Amino acid sequence: MPMGKKGSVERKEVVTVRKTTSASEVSAAMENEDVRTVVVTDDEGDIPVGIVTDHDLKRCAYGPSPSRKTAEDIMSKRVLI
């Protein structure tokens, strides 16, 4: 993979999850793909509606009922395209 600024590795593929994906599944996808962020899409998987970061997952883990949270519950919703 090409190297970006400050030695970071750039990916060409974007990792996505649907907004109904559970927080634990989001965490597993991030770990499996070795990424710190995922784009959240609508129910059809076509339109980006938010983004979840590793920081969002950490906040979710310490909040109420983390096992019931979905990507939509924990994502940042103001996505600029």
C-alpha positions, 0 to 999 in steps of 0.5 A: 500500500502507498504511504501517506503523510507522516508514515500512515498507510493509505487504503483504497477500499472504504470499509462500510457498515449499515446503520443497523449494524450492532456496535459489537459487529462494527468493532469486529469489522474494524478489527478484521479490516485493521482500520480505525474508522468505518463509513456508515451507510443507509439500509440499502448500503448505498448512501453514506449517512455517518462515520464511526471511529474507534473513539466513538466505540470507546465512548459507547463501551462506557455508556448505558446498554452498549450491547443494544447500540447500533452504528446509527446510535454511535456514529457522527452524523454530519458527513460532508461528501 
